[in-house]
Amino acid sequence: MLTDEKQREILAEIDEFEPIIDKSVEEAIGVFKRLDEDGQKLEKIQTDIQKPMDKIQEIMDNVDPKDPKNAAIRERMLAIMVKISRIKKYVDELEHLPI
């Protein structure tokens, strides 16, 4: 259980970094708005990443996860999927922003 003093310290820390987070979110929303100015850039991003995602999924489906020889392939594919999923996450969020 936290003491009152420790709780105050934690809340003070939150008060310090919360404005930084708020500003970053506003900047990100501004970037998202610029990305989708004509409505077509967003579709292009989704279209561009769909084929690589399909190919990566196909490769992952055909790689035996128990075979140690496939470890490097799996690691590379997972790293790429993480990068692409970040893009997809931002695109999805952009589509659902209440702007």
C-alpha positions as CSV (number, residue, x, y, z in Angstrom):
1,M,0.0,0.0,0.0
2,L,1.3,3.4,-0.9
3,T,1.7,6.1,1.6
4,D,0.0,9.4,1.1
5,E,3.4,11.0,0.4
6,K,4.3,8.4,-2.2
7,Q,0.9,8.9,-3.9
8,R,1.5,12.6,-4.0
9,E,4.9,12.1,-5.6
10,I,3.4,9.8,-8.2
11,L,0.6,12.2,-9.0
12,A,3.2,15.0,-9.3
13,E,5.2,13.0,-11.8
14,I,2.0,12.3,-13.8
15,D,1.2,16.1,-13.7
16,E,4.7,16.7,-15.2
17,F,4.5,14.3,-18.1
18,E,0.8,14.4,-18.9
19,P,1.0,17.8,-20.9
20,I,3.9,16.3,-22.9
21,I,1.7,13.3,-23.8
22,D,-1.3,15.6,-24.6
23,K,0.9,17.7,-26.9
24,S,2.3,14.6,-28.7
25,V,-1.3,13.3,-29.3
26,E,-2.3,16.6,-30.8
27,E,0.7,16.6,-33.0
28,A,0.0,13.0,-34.1
29,I,-3.6,14.0,-34.9
30,G,-2.3,16.9,-37.0
31,V,0.0,14.5,-38.9
32,F,-2.9,12.1,-39.5
33,K,-5.0,14.9,-40.9
34,R,-2.3,15.9,-43.3
35,L,-1.8,12.3,-44.4
36,D,-5.5,12.0,-45.3
37,E,-5.9,15.5,-46.9
38,D,-7.3,14.1,-50.2
39,G,-8.7,10.8,-48.8
40,Q,-6.6,8.8,-51.3
41,K,-3.3,8.6,-49.4
42,L,-4.9,6.5,-46.7
43,E,-6.3,4.0,-49.2
44,K,-2.9,3.9,-50.9
45,I,-1.2,3.1,-47.7
46,Q,-3.7,0.3,-47.0
47,T,-3.4,-1.1,-50.5
48,D,0.4,-0.9,-50.5
49,I,0.8,-2.9,-47.3
50,Q,-1.9,-5.5,-47.9
51,K,0.1,-7.6,-50.5
52,P,3.2,-7.8,-48.3
53,M,1.0,-8.7,-45.3
54,D,-0.7,-11.5,-47.3
55,K,2.8,-12.8,-48.5
56,I,4.2,-12.7,-45.0
57,Q,1.2,-14.6,-43.7
58,E,1.6,-17.2,-46.4
59,I,5.3,-17.6,-45.5
60,M,4.5,-17.9,-41.8
61,D,1.8,-20.5,-42.5
62,N,4.4,-22.6,-44.4
63,V,7.3,-22.3,-41.9
64,D,7.5,-25.1,-39.4
65,P,7.7,-23.2,-36.0
66,K,9.4,-26.3,-34.4
67,D,12.3,-26.5,-36.9
68,P,15.2,-24.5,-35.6
69,K,16.4,-23.8,-39.1
70,N,13.4,-21.6,-39.6
71,A,14.1,-19.4,-36.6
72,A,15.8,-16.6,-38.6
73,I,12.9,-16.6,-41.1
74,R,10.3,-16.4,-38.4
75,E,12.2,-13.6,-36.6
76,R,12.5,-11.5,-39.8
77,M,8.8,-12.1,-40.7
78,L,7.6,-11.2,-37.3
79,A,9.8,-8.0,-37.2
80,I,8.3,-7.0,-40.6
81,M,4.8,-7.8,-39.4
82,V,5.3,-5.6,-36.3
83,K,6.4,-2.7,-38.5
84,I,3.4,-3.1,-40.9
85,S,1.0,-3.6,-38.0
86,R,2.1,-0.2,-36.6
87,I,1.2,1.4,-39.9
88,K,-2.1,-0.4,-40.0
89,K,-2.8,0.7,-36.5
90,Y,-2.2,4.3,-37.3
91,V,-4.3,4.0,-40.5
92,D,-7.2,2.4,-38.6
93,E,-7.0,5.0,-35.9
94,L,-7.0,7.7,-38.5
95,E,-10.2,6.3,-40.1
96,H,-11.9,6.4,-36.7
97,L,-10.8,9.8,-35.4
98,P,-13.8,12.0,-34.4
99,I,-12.6,14.9,-36.5
